[in-house]
């Protein structure tokens, strides 16, 4: 089968969605498919082209058996102004549509792209060439943008984007979502039949991301005492993450010398948090950039509990993929998220940690203290259950099997 996979992020960009896209593409190649990935020149999260790459209109390379077509798009930059967001969307949409037009006709196009403005040109080319499209939804727009505060709720722009997204969803042969609440949201608001929405949860390479065994120097490297109780946030520090609440948590815990907060990642909130840390003298808060992929297991295993925060408005529209990595390294999880969300349902249902209201710094601080006070055996039991949930629900092999069933169900050549 010839598969065109259009993605907004791809390695060497470090975001979890980037890593998952590459894993899926390589798994398809290993299964005997002909895979072409269309993606931007790597520039995220800072909007700066990576060393070793050029901002050319078109560049093709073989990367691990995957044919990768990198196209130029507008660089959003660190300030991420509204105009830049629009230009980034539109430019990648046009460039990737041109790539799809120039390529040998694929049997299917799987599109995991930025919302609406990037998607419409792709949809037009696919329709003109008779290419079935699978709409791969990680975040539901414009709802996710409204929840993150990028768009005003109920605004004319938000309503127009929702209508365009409904057109996209109805035009796709299938829509892949990553959670039950996302499926329900699309069915209820986009006029879709339930059978046209397929749930394929995010995944992680469980052989690569696992509880770290052996000596680790990571705590010493970042200046955290070996005996400290560490709560760690690891992932993209965007508006939707709501991770800036951890500054207030750190301030509340200044008087408890046992507890340290470590934030590993990059994004819009990082600079704001760094300024607040300096202004408030928060020595118990450590801010670090993304760490190399090969150190993820070691880095996250150095924590005693993983922290997952989100904007209070986030619910069904966005499901942070960082949770799966947290589970895979076998650590308890404290979540500050919407109570009616897939994350809250999973953490409570699987008994792998605690859920507190999104944006509630006192509740997050209290949960950290309570877990620090709990016996080690309790924390270890939570961690074992977390790893088991990852194995049972979020393996790469399971995702590949589900995608295979989905594409096979469209009557495409094998």
C-alpha positions as CSV (number, residue, x, y, z in Angstrom):
1,X,0.0,0.0,0.0
2,X,1.2,3.5,-0.8
3,X,0.6,5.7,2.2
4,X,1.1,9.5,2.3
5,X,1.4,10.7,5.9
6,X,1.1,14.4,6.3
7,X,2.2,15.6,9.7
8,X,2.8,18.9,11.4
9,X,5.8,17.8,13.5
10,X,8.4,15.2,12.7
11,X,11.9,14.2,14.1
12,X,14.3,15.7,15.0
13,X,11.6,17.9,16.6
14,X,11.2,16.4,20.1
15,X,7.5,16.6,20.8
16,X,5.7,13.3,21.6
17,X,3.5,13.6,18.5
18,X,6.7,13.9,16.4
19,X,8.2,10.7,17.9
20,X,4.9,8.8,17.5
21,X,4.6,9.9,13.8
22,X,8.1,8.5,13.1
23,X,7.4,5.3,14.9
24,X,4.2,4.7,13.0
25,X,5.8,5.5,9.6
26,X,8.7,3.1,10.3
27,X,6.3,0.4,11.5
28,X,4.4,0.7,8.2
29,X,7.7,0.4,6.2
30,X,8.6,-2.7,8.2
31,X,5.2,-4.2,7.3
32,X,6.0,-3.7,3.6
33,X,4.2,-0.5,2.8
34,X,5.5,2.3,0.7
35,X,5.4,5.4,3.0
36,X,6.0,9.1,2.2
37,X,5.9,11.6,5.0
38,X,5.2,15.2,4.2
39,X,6.3,17.6,7.0
40,X,7.7,21.1,7.6
41,X,11.4,21.8,7.8
42,X,12.2,21.1,11.5
43,X,11.9,24.3,13.6
44,X,9.8,23.6,16.6
45,X,9.4,24.5,19.4
46,X,11.4,27.8,18.9
47,X,10.6,28.5,15.3
48,X,14.2,28.3,14.3
49,X,15.4,25.9,11.5
50,X,17.5,23.1,13.0
51,X,21.2,22.9,12.3
52,X,21.9,20.7,9.4
53,X,18.7,21.6,7.6
54,X,17.8,24.4,5.2
55,X,14.6,26.2,4.6
56,X,14.2,25.1,1.0
57,X,10.8,24.9,-0.7
58,X,11.3,21.2,-1.2
59,X,13.7,18.6,0.1
60,X,13.5,14.8,-0.2
61,X,15.5,12.3,1.9
62,X,15.4,8.6,3.0
63,X,15.2,8.6,6.8
64,X,15.2,5.1,8.2
65,X,13.5,3.6,5.2
66,X,10.8,6.3,5.2
67,X,10.7,8.8,2.2
68,X,10.5,12.2,3.9
69,X,9.5,15.3,2.0
70,X,10.2,18.4,3.9
71,X,8.6,21.6,2.7
72,X,9.1,25.2,3.7
73,X,6.5,27.0,5.8
74,X,6.2,30.2,7.8
75,X,8.1,30.0,11.0
76,X,5.9,30.9,13.9
77,X,8.7,32.0,16.3
78,X,8.7,32.1,20.0
79,X,6.2,35.0,20.4
80,X,3.6,33.1,18.5
81,X,1.5,36.0,17.4
82,X,-1.9,35.4,15.8
83,X,-0.8,36.5,12.4
84,X,2.1,34.1,12.5
85,X,-0.2,31.2,13.5
86,X,-2.4,31.9,10.5
87,X,0.6,32.2,8.1
88,X,2.1,29.0,9.5
89,X,-1.2,27.1,9.0
90,X,-1.8,28.5,5.5
91,X,1.8,28.1,4.2
92,X,2.2,24.5,5.3
93,X,-1.3,23.7,3.9
94,X,-0.3,25.0,0.5
95,X,3.2,23.5,0.5
96,X,2.0,20.1,1.6
97,X,-0.9,20.1,-0.9
98,X,1.7,20.9,-3.6
99,X,3.7,17.9,-2.4
100,X,0.7,15.6,-2.5
101,X,-0.1,16.9,-6.0
102,X,3.4,16.2,-7.3
103,X,3.9,12.8,-5.7
104,X,3.0,9.5,-7.3
105,X,-0.7,9.0,-6.4
106,X,-0.9,7.3,-3.0
107,X,-3.6,4.8,-2.1
108,X,-4.5,6.8,1.0
109,X,-3.5,10.1,2.7
110,X,-3.4,10.1,6.5
111,X,-3.4,13.7,7.5
112,X,-2.4,14.8,11.0
113,X,-2.0,18.5,10.5
114,X,-2.7,21.9,11.9
115,X,-6.3,23.0,11.9
116,X,-8.5,24.1,8.9
117,X,-6.3,26.5,7.0
118,X,-3.6,23.8,6.6
119,X,-6.1,21.1,5.8
120,X,-8.4,22.7,3.2
121,X,-5.7,22.7,0.4
122,X,-4.8,19.1,1.1
123,X,-8.5,18.1,1.0
124,X,-8.9,19.9,-2.4
125,X,-5.9,18.1,-3.9
126,X,-7.0,14.7,-2.5
127,X,-10.5,15.1,-3.9
128,X,-9.2,16.1,-7.3
129,X,-6.9,13.1,-7.5
130,X,-9.4,10.7,-6.0
131,X,-7.3,9.9,-2.9
132,X,-9.2,8.8,0.2
133,X,-8.3,10.9,3.3
134,X,-8.1,9.7,6.9
135,X,-8.4,12.7,9.2
136,X,-6.1,12.0,12.2
137,X,-7.3,14.2,15.1
138,X,-5.0,14.8,18.1
139,X,-6.6,18.0,19.2
140,X,-10.1,19.1,18.2
141,X,-10.1,22.6,16.7
142,X,-11.3,25.3,17.3
143,X,-12.4,23.9,20.7
144,X,-8.8,23.4,21.7
145,X,-7.8,26.9,20.7
146,X,-10.8,28.3,22.7
147,X,-9.8,26.3,25.7
148,X,-6.2,27.5,25.5
149,X,-7.4,31.1,25.3
150,X,-6.2,31.7,21.8
151,X,-9.7,32.2,20.4
152,X,-12.7,33.8,22.3
153,X,-15.5,31.4,23.0
154,X,-18.5,31.9,20.8
155,X,-16.6,34.4,18.5
156,X,-17.4,34.7,14.9
157,X,-14.0,33.2,14.0
158,X,-14.5,30.2,16.3
159,X,-17.9,29.5,14.8
160,X,-16.6,29.8,11.3
161,X,-13.7,27.5,12.0
162,X,-16.1,24.9,13.6
163,X,-18.2,24.9,10.4
164,X,-15.0,24.4,8.3
165,X,-13.9,21.6,10.5
166,X,-17.3,19.9,10.2
167,X,-16.8,20.0,6.4
168,X,-13.4,18.4,6.8
169,X,-14.6,15.7,9.1
170,X,-17.6,14.9,6.8
171,X,-15.3,14.8,3.7
172,X,-12.9,12.4,5.2
173,X,-13.3,8.6,4.6
174,X,-12.6,8.1,8.4
175,X,-11.8,10.3,11.3
176,X,-9.3,8.9,13.8
177,X,-9.4,10.3,17.4
178,X,-7.4,9.3,20.5
179,X,-10.2,9.1,23.1
180,X,-13.8,8.3,23.7
181,X,-14.7,11.9,24.7
182,X,-13.1,13.2,21.5
183,X,-15.2,10.8,19.4
184,X,-18.4,11.9,21.3
185,X,-17.5,15.6,20.7
186,X,-17.1,15.1,16.9
187,X,-20.2,13.0,16.7
188,X,-22.3,15.6,18.6
189,X,-20.9,18.8,17.0
190,X,-19.8,17.8,13.5
191,X,-22.8,15.7,12.5
192,X,-20.8,12.5,12.0
193,X,-22.1,8.9,12.3
194,X,-20.3,7.1,15.1
195,X,-18.9,4.5,12.7
196,X,-16.9,7.2,10.9
197,X,-15.0,8.0,14.0
198,X,-12.3,5.4,15.0
199,X,-10.5,5.5,18.4
200,X,-6.8,4.7,18.2
201,X,-5.2,5.8,21.5
202,X,-1.7,7.3,21.5
203,X,1.2,5.0,22.1
204,X,4.7,4.7,23.3
205,X,7.6,2.4,22.4
206,X,7.5,0.3,25.6
207,X,10.9,-1.2,24.9
208,X,12.5,2.2,24.7
209,X,10.5,4.0,27.4
210,X,10.5,1.9,30.6
211,X,11.5,2.1,34.3
212,X,15.2,2.9,34.3
213,X,17.4,0.3,36.0
214,X,20.9,1.0,37.1
215,X,22.8,4.0,38.5
216,X,21.7,7.5,37.3
217,X,23.5,10.8,37.6
218,X,20.6,12.9,36.5
219,X,19.7,14.3,40.0
220,X,23.3,15.3,40.6
221,X,23.5,16.9,37.2
222,X,20.6,19.3,38.0
223,X,21.5,19.9,41.6
224,X,18.7,18.0,43.2
225,X,19.6,16.1,46.4
226,X,19.4,12.4,46.1
227,X,17.0,12.1,49.0
228,X,14.5,14.8,47.8
229,X,11.0,14.0,46.8
230,X,10.7,15.0,43.2
231,X,7.5,15.9,41.3
232,X,8.2,16.2,37.6
233,X,6.4,17.8,34.7
234,X,7.8,16.6,31.3
235,X,6.4,17.8,27.9
236,X,5.4,20.7,25.8
237,X,4.9,23.9,28.0
238,X,2.2,25.4,25.8
239,X,-0.9,27.4,26.8
240,X,-3.0,24.3,26.9
241,X,-0.6,22.6,29.4
242,X,-1.4,25.1,32.2
243,X,2.0,24.2,33.6
244,X,2.6,27.7,34.9
245,X,0.4,26.7,37.9
246,X,3.5,24.9,39.1
247,X,5.2,28.2,40.0
248,X,2.4,28.8,42.5
249,X,2.8,25.2,43.8
250,X,6.5,25.7,44.2
251,X,5.9,28.9,46.2
252,X,3.5,27.1,48.5
253,X,6.1,24.4,49.1
254,X,9.1,26.7,49.7
255,X,8.9,25.8,53.4
256,X,9.1,22.0,52.8
257,X,12.8,21.2,52.1
258,X,12.0,17.6,51.1
259,X,10.1,18.5,47.9
260,X,11.5,19.7,44.6
261,X,9.6,20.4,41.4
262,X,11.3,19.8,38.0
263,X,9.8,20.9,34.7
264,X,11.4,19.4,31.6
265,X,10.2,20.8,28.3
266,X,9.8,23.9,26.1
267,X,7.0,26.1,24.9
268,X,5.2,29.4,25.4
269,X,5.0,29.3,29.2
270,X,8.7,28.5,29.8
271,X,9.9,32.1,29.7
272,X,7.0,33.3,31.9
273,X,7.8,30.6,34.4
274,X,11.6,31.4,34.4
275,X,10.8,35.0,35.1
276,X,8.5,34.1,38.0
277,X,11.0,31.7,39.4
278,X,13.7,34.4,39.5
279,X,11.4,37.1,40.9
280,X,10.1,34.9,43.7
281,X,13.4,33.1,44.5
282,X,12.0,29.6,44.0
283,X,15.1,27.4,44.4
284,X,12.8,24.4,44.8
285,X,11.7,24.8,41.1
286,X,14.1,23.5,38.3
287,X,13.4,24.4,34.7
288,X,15.1,22.4,32.0
289,X,14.8,22.1,28.2
290,X,13.7,18.9,26.5
291,X,16.2,16.1,27.1
292,X,17.6,13.7,24.5
293,X,15.2,10.9,23.6
294,X,17.7,8.2,24.8
295,X,17.6,9.7,28.3
296,X,13.8,10.0,28.7
297,X,13.5,6.8,30.8
298,X,16.4,7.8,33.1
299,X,15.1,11.4,33.5
300,X,11.5,10.5,34.3
301,X,12.5,7.6,36.4
302,X,14.5,10.0,38.6
303,X,11.1,11.5,39.8
304,X,9.0,10.1,42.6
305,X,5.8,11.3,40.9
306,X,4.9,12.7,37.5
307,X,2.8,15.9,37.2
308,X,0.2,16.5,34.5
309,X,-1.4,19.9,34.3
310,X,-3.8,21.4,31.8
311,X,-5.7,24.6,31.2
312,X,-8.9,24.6,33.3
313,X,-10.9,24.9,30.1
314,X,-9.4,21.7,28.5
315,X,-11.6,18.7,28.5
316,X,-12.5,16.5,25.5
317,X,-10.8,18.7,22.9
318,X,-7.2,17.8,23.9
319,X,-5.6,14.7,25.5
320,X,-1.9,15.3,26.4
321,X,0.2,12.5,25.1
322,X,2.8,13.0,27.9
323,X,0.5,10.9,30.2
324,X,1.4,7.7,28.3
325,X,5.1,8.3,28.8
326,X,4.5,8.8,32.5
327,X,2.7,5.5,32.7
328,X,5.4,3.7,30.7
329,X,8.2,4.7,33.1
330,X,6.1,3.3,35.9
331,X,5.5,6.3,38.1
332,X,2.4,7.6,40.0
333,X,0.7,10.5,38.5
334,X,-0.9,13.6,40.0
335,X,-3.1,15.4,37.5
336,X,-4.5,18.9,37.7
337,X,-7.0,18.6,35.0
338,X,-10.7,19.0,34.2
339,X,-12.7,16.5,36.3
340,X,-14.8,15.4,33.2
341,X,-11.9,14.4,31.0
342,X,-10.4,11.2,29.6
343,X,-7.2,11.8,31.7
344,X,-9.2,12.0,34.9
345,X,-11.2,8.9,34.0
346,X,-8.0,6.9,33.3
347,X,-6.1,8.0,36.4
348,X,-9.0,7.4,38.7
349,X,-10.2,4.2,37.0
350,X,-6.8,2.5,36.9
351,X,-5.9,3.8,40.4
352,X,-2.5,5.2,39.3
353,X,-2.5,8.5,41.2
354,X,-4.7,11.4,42.1
355,X,-6.8,13.9,40.2
356,X,-7.3,17.5,41.5
357,X,-9.0,20.4,39.8
358,X,-7.2,22.1,36.9
359,X,-5.3,25.3,37.9
360,X,-5.7,24.6,41.6
361,X,-2.3,25.2,43.1
362,X,-3.3,24.5,46.8
363,X,-4.8,21.2,45.8
364,X,-1.7,20.2,43.8
365,X,0.6,21.2,46.6
366,X,-1.5,19.2,49.1
367,X,-1.5,16.1,46.9
368,X,2.3,16.3,46.6
369,X,2.8,16.5,50.3
370,X,0.4,13.6,50.9
371,X,2.2,11.4,48.5
372,X,5.6,12.4,49.9
373,X,4.2,11.4,53.3
374,X,2.9,8.0,52.1
375,X,4.9,4.8,52.5
376,X,7.3,3.9,49.7
377,X,5.3,0.7,49.2
378,X,2.2,2.7,48.3
379,X,4.1,4.7,45.7
380,X,5.7,1.6,44.2
381,X,2.3,-0.1,43.9
382,X,0.9,2.9,42.0
383,X,3.9,2.8,39.7
384,X,3.5,-0.9,38.9
385,X,-0.1,-0.3,38.0
386,X,0.9,2.6,35.8
387,X,3.3,0.5,33.8
388,X,0.7,-2.2,33.4
389,X,-1.8,0.2,32.0
390,X,0.8,1.4,29.4
391,X,1.4,-2.2,28.4
392,X,-2.2,-3.1,28.1
393,X,-3.6,0.0,26.4
394,X,-0.8,2.0,24.8
395,X,1.7,-0.1,22.9
396,X,3.0,0.7,19.4
397,X,2.1,-2.8,18.3
398,X,-1.6,-2.2,19.3
399,X,-1.7,1.1,17.4
400,X,-0.2,-0.5,14.2
401,X,-2.8,-3.3,14.4
402,X,-5.6,-0.8,14.7
403,X,-4.4,1.3,11.8
404,X,-4.1,-1.8,9.7
405,X,-7.7,-2.7,10.5
406,X,-8.8,0.8,9.7
407,X,-7.0,1.0,6.3
408,X,-8.1,-2.6,5.4
409,X,-11.7,-1.6,6.2
410,X,-11.5,1.1,3.5
411,X,-11.0,-1.6,0.9
412,X,-7.5,-0.4,0.0
413,X,-4.8,-2.7,-1.5
414,X,-2.7,-4.4,1.1
